[in-house]
Amino acid sequence: MVEVLKYDVLILGSGLAGLRAAFEAARISNGKIRIAVVSKVHAMRSHSVSAEGGASAVLYPKENGDSLDLHGYDTAKGSDFLADQDAIELLVQTAPQEIKFLDHLGVPWSRDPQGKILQRPFGGMTIPRTTFAQDKTGFFLLSTLYDNTLRFGNIDMLHEHFATSIILENGVFRGITAIDLKTGEFKVILAKAGIIATGGNGRVYGFTTMAHSSTGDGYSLAYRAGIPLKDFEFPQFHPTALVPNGILITEGARGEGGYLVNKDGERFMKRYAPSRMELAPRDIVSRSIITEINQGRGFTDEESGLSYVLLDLRHLGEERLNKRLPMIREISIKTIGVDPVDEPIPVRPAMHYMMGGIHVDLKGQVYIDAEKKIPNLWAAGEAANVSVHGANRLGSNSLSECLVWGHFTGEEAAKYAMTSSTEPGYDGYVKEAAEKEEKRIFDGLLHKETNAENPYDIKHEMNKIMDTYVYVFREKSGLEEAYSSLKKLRERFNNSRIEDRGLVYNQNLKDLMEIDFLLEQAEIITLGALNRTESRGAHARIDYPKRDDVNWLKHTLAFYTKEGPSFSYIPVRITKWKPEERKY
């Protein structure tokens, strides 16, 4: 017998956006509704825990001359004018309340001697507005939210449950199917309302700052259910990932005054962004580093073959490093044996964040096509694209986005569930869809008779393709080569073998399904990038080096078809800030 669980609100994902949504739904409903948080990892292992730098907000406008308008302008300009500006306005208006709210919940923000919350400079921000807790901001935010959600008796945490499909019936959300990884049991989890908060998909690439669990499950689950993915050609490359392991070296290291230097010992950012230097937006710093490397002014790591430049923090001194960047020092010493107090650290750009995502409206409600919405489904955080980041996210806007839209979606879903009289039922189409999914997994994957292909080899090849052809710089022939190779990998993947036929903690089965998601997403990224014949933000085409507002000031929507993604386009919403040339 299949276990069927029923809830009022189902939240898929337990990172910052998911837990903020759970907290808000519980608070709004005053304990009256049942809420499930479904996570394929233990909630405190969600990738949000790795965020280092901080969350942006205008906290002290009178003291430092900051304003909501300035935060909005910085974000719109940083986005290369692809962000929807009504969404930006909502972000900057709401973020300060979220920072204060989390302060009241118990986040230990770093403070000055007078007790005021400190803010550090970040790339593309005119004024220091990144609120931080040392260089462990994500950990402190997530642990505070997790502890506080446990206060509510009406929230069930379903740790280590891997979602395999979203069930939509006639454009209405009914629930999900999932495997309990601990037992291998197949479950159907039904709900009146749902929120997708599954985070990003860094593992499409080989060199990435993101956790092994960051496989964009929510993207593929939504896409396969007929929901469009927006602006998927825009993964963000963080300029400073540690070589050779890809661990994030926070932008806070440059915010505290770190220098980027090449093989000649030169602070090369003066060539690319003379007024902002190391604190230019991420797309510009990433392109600058790769240009230095391509022109022979980088170093090469002998073991990995990766080229890099140096991030020099020595002049900051041991006391400042221990106070503001203790984890960066620890990571560097423990993983590559380099103490930043004594020597510079090797860095290069890595896949860090997906700026595209599930197509949603201003409050995070999910669209089923370009205009029609699903009445009872929302998405938040990196899983969603409300489009505050456009073509290039400013560092520290993402944690603010997770909090703001976690709040909105939790509130909206709870209100919907409280007023809906429709009880989720396990019959008809829902039962049929669940049974079909169970058959696909246990007959089609777990017990299929094939031993041709090792799925891990296929994943490795996909990573290599993406790292080579769909990286910081792109051009037509490379993207075509990538797309053609990915199509062949998809065909080979159909003959993948599973070594582990057991049920208890079958990581092999989970990995196989994740690789399936990643291959699909790699295709969407690559084809979207091939179609967009311009350079904008993180999408830098060597063969189309200029931004083209006449033809490309628009969002990409990717829809599922059996043959591969089909694309349509919708306009960018511009309210205050007219597109202009980006100079820093």
N, C-alpha and C positions, 0 to 999 in steps of 0.2 A: 504493500500500500504506500502510495506517495503521501508524504506529510504535507498538509496544507495549512499554512499560517495566515491569519487575517489581522490586518491592522487598519487604523484610520490614515496614518501617514507613514510612508515607507521612504527612508532616505538611503540612497545607494552611495556609499563613500563616507569615510570617517575622518577626513582631514579637517582643516580649518573651516571650510565652507559647510561641510556636512554637520560638524558638531555645533557650529553657530546656528545652523538651521534647526537642529534638534532642540537646542536650548530655547530658541525663540518659539518654536511650535509648542513646547511644553509650557512655557511661560504664558503665552497667549491663551492657551486652552485651559489653564488653571488645573491641569491634571485630569481633564475630562476625556481626553482622547488617547488612544494607544499608538505609540510611535516606535518604529523599528529602525535602527541604524544597522545597515548590512555592510560588512567590510570584509574584503578577502584577506586582510591582515588583522592582527590585533590593532585596535584603534590607535594606540600610542605608537605604532610602527608606521602610520600613514606618512607620506613623504613631506607633508607640511612641517613635520618635526625637524627637518633638515634646513629650513629657511634660516638664514643667518642675519642678513643686513637690517631689516626693519620694515615698518609700515608707514606710509606717507599720510600726512594730515596737516592742515593749517591750524596750529594750536595757539600761537602767540602773535597774532597779526599786529597788535599795537606795539609790541616790543621789537619785532624784527622786520616790520614793513611787509610781511607776507599778506596774501589775500586769496580768497577762493578763486577770483578771476585769474590770478597769476598761476595758481596751481593748475587751473583749467587750461590756460594758454600753454604752459609748459608741456602738459599731457597731449594736447592737440598737435602741437609742433613736433613733439617727440614721436607721435604716431605717424608722422609724415602725412598728416591730414586724412588718414583713412578711418580714424575713430569716429563714432557717432557722438556728436557734441552734446546732445541732450543727456546721453549716458554719462559723459565726462562730468557735466554739471551736477548730476545726481551723486556721483562718486565723491566729488570734492566737498559737496554740501554735507554729506552724511558721515564721511570718514572721521572728522573730529569727535563726533558723538560716540562712535565705535571705540576709538582709542580711550576715551574717558570711561566708557562703560566697562571695557576690559581692565582698566586701572582699578575700578571699583570691585571687579570680580577677583582681583588679586595678582594681575601680571606685574612682576617686579621690573618695571621700566627703569632704565638707567637715568639717574637724576644728577642735577648740579648741586653744589653745597646748600643752596636755598630750598632744595626739594622740588624744583621744577623739572618736568620731564625733559630730558635732553633730546636734541635732534641733530643728526649729522648730515653733511652734504652728500648727495647722490647724483649720478650722471643725468644731465639734462634738466635738473632742477635749479631754478634761479636762486632759490634761498634754501638753506638747510631745513628740510621738513620731514626727514626720515627718523621716526620714533623707534628706538631700539632698546633691547635688553642685552647688553654686551654684544656678542656675535652669535647668540643662541636664541634669537627672537622667536623663531618658529617653535622651538621646544617649549619655551615659557608660555606662549600663547596656547599651544595645543594642550599642554598638561593642565593649564588653568581651566580651559573649556571642558576638558574631559572630566576633571574632578567635579566641576559644577553640574555637568549633565547627569552625573551619578547621583546627584541630590534628588532627582525626580524619579518617583516610583513608576511612572508611566512610560519610561523609555527602556526598550529592550535593546541591548547591544549584541548583535549576532556577529561575533568575531569569526574570522576565518570561514566565511561563506562566499564562494566564488559565483557571481552572477553570470548566467550563460545566455539569457535572452530577456528582452522586455516584451510584455504582451500588451498590444494595442488592439482594441476591438472597435471598428468603425470610427477610428480617430480619437478614441477615449482610452486612457491608461487604466489597465486592470491589475497589473502586478509584474512580477519577475519570476523566472525560474533560477534556481541556484543549487550548487553542490556544497554540502557541508564537508569541508576538507578533512575535518577530524575523523569522520566516519565514512565518507564517500556517498552519503545518502543524498538522493535527489529531492529537492523541496520546491514547493510552489508557494510564493509569498504574495498575497493579494492585499490591495489597499485602496482606499477611496481616493487618495492623492499620493503623488510621488515626486521626489526631488533627486535629480542626478548630480552627484558631486564627487565624481570619480577621479578628478585630477587630470594630469597630462600624460604625454606619451613619449618621453625622452628616449625610451629604449628602442625606438625606430632607428636610432643612430647608435654607433658603437662607442664614440667618445662623447659622453654625456655626464652632466652633474647629477642626473636623476636616479632614483632608486630602481632596483631591478623590478619592483612592483609597478613602476610607472609605464604601463602598457596601453593606456588610453582605452580601457575596456568600455567605458561609458560612450565614447565616440562610436565605436563599432556596434555596440548594442542598439544605440539610437539610430544609426545609419541603416542598419539591417531592418529596423522596424519602419523605415520609410521617412525618418526625420532628416532634414538637410544639415550638413556641416558647413560652416561659414568660414571663409578666409583661411583655408587649411594650408595654403602655400606659404604661410608665415610662421615657421618655427623660429624661436629666438635663440641666438647663440650668445652665451655669456662670454665676455672677452677673457675672463681669467679663471680657467679651470686648471687644477694642478696636473702637471705632466709627471709621470705617465698615467695616473689613475683616474683623472677626470673629476676628482672631488672639488666642489665649489670653493673658490676663494672669494669671499664676499666683496661686493662693490664697496662695502664699508671700509675695506683695507685702503682703497683709493680715496674714499671719503675722509679717512683719518689722515691722509697726506702721502700715501704711497706713490712711488714713481714707476712708470713703465720704461724700461731701457732695452736697447738692442745690443748686438754683438760689439758695437763700437762704444758702448757705455753712454749712448746719447738718449736723452728723453725725447723720443721721436714724435710724440703727440703734437709737438709744436708745428709739425708739417701739416697736420690734418685738422686740428681744432685749436688754433692758437689761443683763443680766449678761454676755453674750458679745459684744455690739456687732457689729463686722465679722466676728468669728469664730464666728457662729452657723452651723448647717449650711446647705448650698447652697440647698436648697429655700426656706428662710426668707429668706435674703438676696435670692434672685432675686425672690420675691414682694414683698419690701419695696421693691426698686428699681422694679418695675413699678407698684406702688401709688403711689410718689412721682411717677412720670411721669404716671400716670393722673389724679392729683390736681393736676397743673399745676406741680409743683416740679422738673421736669426741664428739660433743654436739648434743642434739635433741631439735628441736623446738616443744614445747608442743601443739601448736594450729594445725600446719600442719603435724606434725610427721616427718618432714624432718630432716635428720642429716646434720651436717655442721662442718666446722672449722672456725677459726677467721682470719680476715685480719686486722692487727694492723697498723694504720697510725699515732698513737698519737705522736711518736717521730719526725714526720716531722714538727710538730708545726702549729699553726693556720694560720700564715702568708703564709707559703708555700702552705697549703691546699687551702686557699682562692685565691691564685694566679694561681696555676696549676691545681687544682682539685675542682673548686667551685661547679660544678654540682653534683659531687659524694657526697660532703658534704650535699648539698641541698636535693638530692634524699634520702639519708640515714635518715636525720632528718624528712623529710616530710612523708616518707612511713613507716618507722618502729620506729621512735622516738629515734634514736641513733645518737648522734653527734660524728663523728670520731675523733674530737679533744680530746674528753674525754674518749671514750671507743671503743674497736675494733668492727668490723662489721661481722655478720655471713654470710658465703659464702659457696657455693658448685657448682660443675660443672652443666652446663645447655646446652641444644642444642642451638647452636649459629650461625651456618653457614653450608651450604651444599657444600662440596668440589667437589662432583660430579655435573653433569649438562648435558646440550645438547652437543652432540658430534660436535665439530667444528675444523677447521684447524687453522693455525697460525694467520690468519687475522680475525678469527671469523666467517668464512663462514660455514654454517650448512651442515653436511653430512646427506644423506638419508639412507645410509648403511655404512658398514665398510670403503668403499673407494670412493663412488660416492657422489658428492656434489649437492646441490640445487643451481642453478645459481644465484638466486636473493633473498636469505635469509641468514641473519647473526644472531648471538646471542652474547651478551656481559655481563660482570659482573658476578654476582653469578648464573644467569640463565644458563650461558655457562660453558663448561669444555674444556678450551684450554690446561688445565693441567699444570698450574704453581704451584699448591698447592699439587698435588699428594695425599698422604695419610694423610698429616698434614700441614695445612696452618700456616705460621708464621704470627703472629698478625701484622697488618698494611700493609701487602702485598695486602689485598683485595681492599682497597680504591685506591691504585695505579693501580691495575688491572682494576677496573671500569673506571678510567680515560683513561688508555692506550687503552683498547679495545673499550671503548666508542668512542674515537677518530678514531681508525682504522675502525670500522664498519660504523660509520657515513660517513667517507670519501669514503669507498668502495661502500656503498649503493647509495650515491649521484652520484658517477661516473657512476654506472650502470644505474641509472634512467635517467641521462642526455644523455646517448648514446642509450637507448632503445626506439624503435619507436612503441613498442606494447602498445596500450592503454588498460587498464583493462576494460573488458566488462562483463556486468551482463547478461549472457545468457548461454545456454548449460549446461555443467557440473557444473559451478559455481552457477548458479541459482538453479539448482536441489539440490546441496549440502546445500545451504543456506535455501531453503524451508524445507528440511528434518530436519535441525537443529532447525528451528523455531517450527516445529511440535513436535520435541522431548521435547523442553522446555515448550511450552505453553499447549500442550495436554498431554504429557507424565509426566511432573513434576508438573506444576502449577494446573492442573485440574484433576489429577488422583484421582480415588476414593479408597483411602486406609487410614486407620488411625491406623495401627498396631504399627509402631515404631517411637519413638522420635529420630530424627537425632542427637540431642545434646547429648543424652545418649550414642549413638554409638560413637560419637567423644570422649567423656569422657573415654569410655572403650578402644578405640584405643590408646589414650594418655597414659593410665595406662599400657597397654601392652608394648608400646615402652619404657616408662620410666623404666619398670621393666626388660625386657628381651633384649632390643637392645640399651643398655646404654653404659657406659664407659667400662665395662667388659662384654664379651659375651661367651656363650658356646653352644654346639650343642643342648642339650635337651631344653634349654630355647628358642633358636631360632626356633626350630621345634614347640614348644608350641605356640610361638608368631605367626608363619606363619599360623598354623592351626586355631588359634583364629581369626586372621585377615580375613581369608577366610569365616569364619562363620559370621563375622560382615558385610562383603560385601553382603552376601546373605540376612541378615536382613535389610541392608540398602535399598535394592530394594523395601521394603515395607514401606519406610519412609513416614511420613505424613507432609503436609504443612498446617500450621494454617492460614497463611496470603494469601488470594487469590487476593489481590489487586495488582496494578501495580506500584504505586508511592513509591519509596524507599522501595521496598520489600526485606528487609534484610534477611528474612526467606528463600526466594528462592535463594538469593546469597549464604547464609551460606550452604544451601543444596548442591549446586554445588561445593563449596569449600571443603566440607567434602568428597564428591565423589572423588575429586582430591587427597586429603590427604590419604584416604584409599588405593587408587591405589599406591601412592608413598611409603606408609608404607610397602606394600607387596614387592616392588622392593628393598627397603633398606634391609629388613629382609632376603629375599631369596638370594640376593647378598652376605650378610654377612654369611649366612649358607654355601654357596658355597666356599667362600674364606677361605681355611683351613690353615691359618697362622695368625700371628700377625704383623701388619704393621701400623705405625702411630696411628690414632684414632681408628683403628679396632683391638681391643685387645681380642684375643680368649684365654680363660683360658685353653682350651683343646689343643690348638696349640700355645704355648707361644713364639715360635721363628719365625723370619722373614724367608721366604723360597724363595730366589731369583731364585732357579732352576725352581720351578713350578709356582711362582706367581709374578714374575717381569713383570706384564702385566696389561693392563687396561681391565675392564669389560664393555661390551656393553649390555644393556638391550633393547630388542625389544618387542613391543606390540603383543600379540596374545589374542584371546578370552578366552583362558584357563588360562592366566596369563603370566608373563614375560618369554621370552626365552633369553638365554645368549650366547654371543660369546666373544672372547678375541682378543686384538691386542697388539703388543709389545710397550714397553716404549722406547722413543727416548733418547738415552744417547749420549752426545757430549763430555763433558769435565770431568765430575765428576763420577768416578767409585763408585758403591755401596760399602759402608764400614759400620762397626758397629757404631751406634750412641751413643756417650758418651758425657755427659755434666758435 
